[in-house]
Amino acid sequence: MTDKPLILIVDDEKDICEQISGILQDNLYETSYCYTSDEALKKISKFSPGLIILDIWLNNSKLDGFMLLKKIKNFNDNIPVIMISGHGNIETAINSIKNGAFDFIEKPFDAELLLFKVKKALENQTLKNKIEQLIKNDNDFNFVHESIVTSKLKNLIEKISKTESFVLLNGPPGSGKEVIARLIHKQSNRSKNLFSIINCANLETETFEKKLFGVEKDNGEIIKGILEECNGGTILLDQIEDMPLKIQGRIIGFLEEQKFYRVGGIKNLETNIRIISSTKTNLEDCIKSNQFREDLYFKLNVIPINVPPLQDRKEDIKSLVDVFSKDFIKKNNFKLKTFSDDSISFFKKIKLNGNVRQLKNLIEWILILLSEKNDSIINLNDIPHEVRSQFSPEMVLDNYDDISMREARDRFEKKFLEKALKKYDFNINKVSNVVKMERTALYRKLKSLNIEIQKK
């Protein structure tokens, strides 16, 4: 016994089974073999092999190799299958791949070629399993619900997650729509299957089609799209307002029966997908301007969910800051730090148009700048000036604690004049007119505040 996965060999010729088994066992693979489709199905059900080597013809069996391949794929699509045949040709190889086989080998085969293809199939499946496991165990999100509005939203998510209904998430950029989509999937009956995201804003029509539906090339090569790869799982169509109109038409056709054709293909394929869509705009306005199809809107908008901006859920900010800081500190092996109450008050007062995403970025920025700070508590006065200067002066008045009136005035004037200079491209005449200050007096003030005047 080894720690390598079991390889099942299915061939009606005993000599072939023993030959392949011997080659594999000499290379420390664990094997089993059988001669009929009935025996194969029993072994597959009992042992769930890591790889199957399957003869196409299978004489004296109820099912031939192609029919058995279909049964195997229905039982467990993750088991890679290598087809073998003594009457092989290009067409046979192509048909094998089209029907879901990982690869094809013609008899009599070279031992080195067999080992190469076996290794390649197992490595490919190991990689797929790792990726799927990472996605299934993705805990890189935490839906904070301290406020009344998000607490109600959490209850709604729990109610709809177990249903199969399509969901449309509407909210401003950075408000957490992807987090909610992931939470719905995680709490659904589909949680053991894939969750995938398609950003509708980043793909041209042709690329979008291929990514979604897959491709079937003239030489028989098949590239599966997300609809196939994500069978049984959930797809988030992000920024759906930017989906090309041509794709909108194909999506409507797919949603009718969850059937589709690959690009370049003729075979009608079936899948089982739950669609969650997200938008930052009013889709009804997009419909009026002929940018979005009304029939698609009604198909996707079965359960509408409005995701609130951060300004409507400020009670969540403290918990969000804790989550973001702990996560970032752990990932980067930083010194443990927490934000004080006056820092949290600062975060609640400033205007964060980027919502939760901007708050996360802000926390990480501060932690990086203060990474060498020994104190475990980050007070308001510890937040660097380059961070606070990103926000409007009236929002940072609380930053003027424990300093003299003159120092506070100088800080304010410096920020005010720096902003004016940047706005008017360091044109002293314009700035002088705007701030109602003589040019000579303005020059003196800039010099006293150590503000450098960039040459145009």
Secondary structure in CASP SS format (residue, H / E / C, confidence):
PFRMAT SS
TARGET T0000
AUTHOR 0000-0000-0000
METHOD secondary structure of the structure
MODEL  1
M C 1.00
T C 1.00
D C 1.00
K C 1.00
P C 1.00
L E 1.00
I E 1.00
L E 1.00
I E 1.00
V E 1.00
D C 1.00
D C 1.00
E C 1.00
K H 1.00
D H 1.00
I H 1.00
C H 1.00
E H 1.00
Q H 1.00
I H 1.00
S H 1.00
G H 1.00
I H 1.00
L H 1.00
Q H 1.00
D H 1.00
N C 1.00
L C 1.00
Y C 1.00
E E 1.00
T E 1.00
S E 1.00
Y E 1.00
C E 1.00
Y C 1.00
T C 1.00
S H 1.00
D H 1.00
E H 1.00
A H 1.00
L H 1.00
K H 1.00
K H 1.00
I H 1.00
S H 1.00
K H 1.00
F H 1.00
S C 1.00
P C 1.00
G C 1.00
L E 1.00
I E 1.00
I E 1.00
L E 1.00
D E 1.00
I C 1.00
W C 1.00
L C 1.00
N C 1.00
N C 1.00
S C 1.00
K C 1.00
L C 1.00
D C 1.00
G H 1.00
F H 1.00
M H 1.00
L H 1.00
L H 1.00
K H 1.00
K H 1.00
I H 1.00
K H 1.00
N H 1.00
F H 1.00
N C 1.00
D C 1.00
N C 1.00
I C 1.00
P C 1.00
V E 1.00
I E 1.00
M E 1.00
I E 1.00
S E 1.00
G C 1.00
H C 1.00
G C 1.00
N C 1.00
I H 1.00
E H 1.00
T H 1.00
A H 1.00
I H 1.00
N H 1.00
S H 1.00
I H 1.00
K H 1.00
N C 1.00
G C 1.00
A C 1.00
F C 1.00
D E 1.00
F E 1.00
I E 1.00
E E 1.00
K C 1.00
P C 1.00
F C 1.00
D C 1.00
A H 1.00
E H 1.00
L H 1.00
L H 1.00
L H 1.00
F H 1.00
K H 1.00
V H 1.00
K H 1.00
K H 1.00
A H 1.00
L H 1.00
E H 1.00
N H 1.00
Q H 1.00
T H 1.00
L H 1.00
K H 1.00
N H 1.00
K H 1.00
I H 1.00
E H 1.00
Q H 1.00
L H 1.00
I H 1.00
K H 1.00
N C 1.00
D C 1.00
N C 1.00
D C 1.00
F C 1.00
N C 1.00
F C 1.00
V C 1.00
H C 1.00
E C 1.00
S C 1.00
I H 1.00
V H 1.00
T H 1.00
S H 1.00
K H 1.00
L H 1.00
K H 1.00
N H 1.00
L H 1.00
I H 1.00
E H 1.00
K H 1.00
I H 1.00
S H 1.00
K C 1.00
T C 1.00
E C 1.00
S C 1.00
F C 1.00
V E 1.00
L E 1.00
L E 1.00
N E 1.00
G C 1.00
P C 1.00
P C 1.00
G C 1.00
S C 1.00
G C 1.00
K H 1.00
E H 1.00
V H 1.00
I H 1.00
A H 1.00
R H 1.00
L H 1.00
I H 1.00
H H 1.00
K H 1.00
Q C 1.00
S C 1.00
N C 1.00
R C 1.00
S C 1.00
K C 1.00
N C 1.00
L C 1.00
F E 1.00
S E 1.00
I E 1.00
I E 1.00
N E 1.00
C C 1.00
A C 1.00
N C 1.00
L C 1.00
E C 1.00
T H 1.00
E H 1.00
T H 1.00
F H 1.00
E H 1.00
K H 1.00
K H 1.00
L H 1.00
F H 1.00
G C 1.00
V E 1.00
E E 1.00
K C 1.00
D C 1.00
N C 1.00
G C 1.00
E C 1.00
I E 1.00
I E 1.00
K C 1.00
G C 1.00
I H 1.00
L H 1.00
E H 1.00
E H 1.00
C C 1.00
N C 1.00
G C 1.00
G C 1.00
T E 1.00
I E 1.00
L E 1.00
L E 1.00
D E 1.00
Q C 1.00
I H 1.00
E H 1.00
D H 1.00
M C 1.00
P C 1.00
L H 1.00
K H 1.00
I H 1.00
Q H 1.00
G H 1.00
R H 1.00
I H 1.00
I H 1.00
G H 1.00
F H 1.00
L H 1.00
E H 1.00
E H 1.00
Q C 1.00
K E 1.00
F E 1.00
Y C 1.00
R C 1.00
V E 1.00
G C 1.00
G C 1.00
I C 1.00
K C 1.00
N C 1.00
L E 1.00
E E 1.00
T C 1.00
N C 1.00
I C 1.00
R E 1.00
I E 1.00
I E 1.00
S E 1.00
S E 1.00
T E 1.00
K C 1.00
T C 1.00
N C 1.00
L H 1.00
E H 1.00
D H 1.00
C H 1.00
I H 1.00
K H 1.00
S C 1.00
N C 1.00
Q C 1.00
F C 1.00
R C 1.00
E H 1.00
D H 1.00
L H 1.00
Y H 1.00
F H 1.00
K H 1.00
L H 1.00
N C 1.00
V C 1.00
I E 1.00
P E 1.00
I E 1.00
N E 1.00
V C 1.00
P C 1.00
P C 1.00
L H 1.00
Q H 1.00
D H 1.00
R C 1.00
K H 1.00
E H 1.00
D H 1.00
I H 1.00
K H 1.00
S H 1.00
L H 1.00
V H 1.00
D H 1.00
V H 1.00
F H 1.00
S H 1.00
K H 1.00
D H 1.00
F H 1.00
I H 1.00
K H 1.00
K H 1.00
N H 1.00
N C 1.00
F C 1.00
K C 1.00
L C 1.00
K C 1.00
T E 1.00
F E 1.00
S C 1.00
D H 1.00
D H 1.00
S H 1.00
I H 1.00
S H 1.00
F H 1.00
F H 1.00
K H 1.00
K H 1.00
I C 1.00
K C 1.00
L C 1.00
N C 1.00
G C 1.00
N H 1.00
V H 1.00
R H 1.00
Q H 1.00
L H 1.00
K H 1.00
N H 1.00
L H 1.00
I H 1.00
E H 1.00
W H 1.00
I H 1.00
L H 1.00
I H 1.00
L H 1.00
L C 1.00
S C 1.00
E C 1.00
K C 1.00
N C 1.00
D C 1.00
S C 1.00
I E 1.00
I E 1.00
N C 1.00
L H 1.00
N H 1.00
D H 1.00
I C 1.00
P C 1.00
H H 1.00
E H 1.00
V H 1.00
R H 1.00
S C 1.00
Q C 1.00
F C 1.00
S C 1.00
P H 1.00
E H 1.00
M H 1.00
V C 1.00
L H 1.00
D H 1.00
N H 1.00
Y H 1.00
D C 1.00
D C 1.00
I C 1.00
S C 1.00
M H 1.00
R H 1.00
E H 1.00
A H 1.00
R H 1.00
D H 1.00
R H 1.00
F H 1.00
E H 1.00
K H 1.00
K H 1.00
F H 1.00
L H 1.00
E H 1.00
K H 1.00
A H 1.00
L H 1.00
K H 1.00
K H 1.00
Y C 1.00
D C 1.00
F C 1.00
N C 1.00
I H 1.00
N H 1.00
K H 1.00
V H 1.00
S H 1.00
N H 1.00
V H 1.00
V C 1.00
K C 1.00
M C 1.00
E C 1.00
R H 1.00
T H 1.00
A H 1.00
L H 1.00
Y H 1.00
R H 1.00
K H 1.00
L H 1.00
K H 1.00
S H 1.00
L C 1.00
N C 1.00
I C 1.00
E C 1.00
I C 1.00
Q C 1.00
K C 1.00
K C 1.00
END
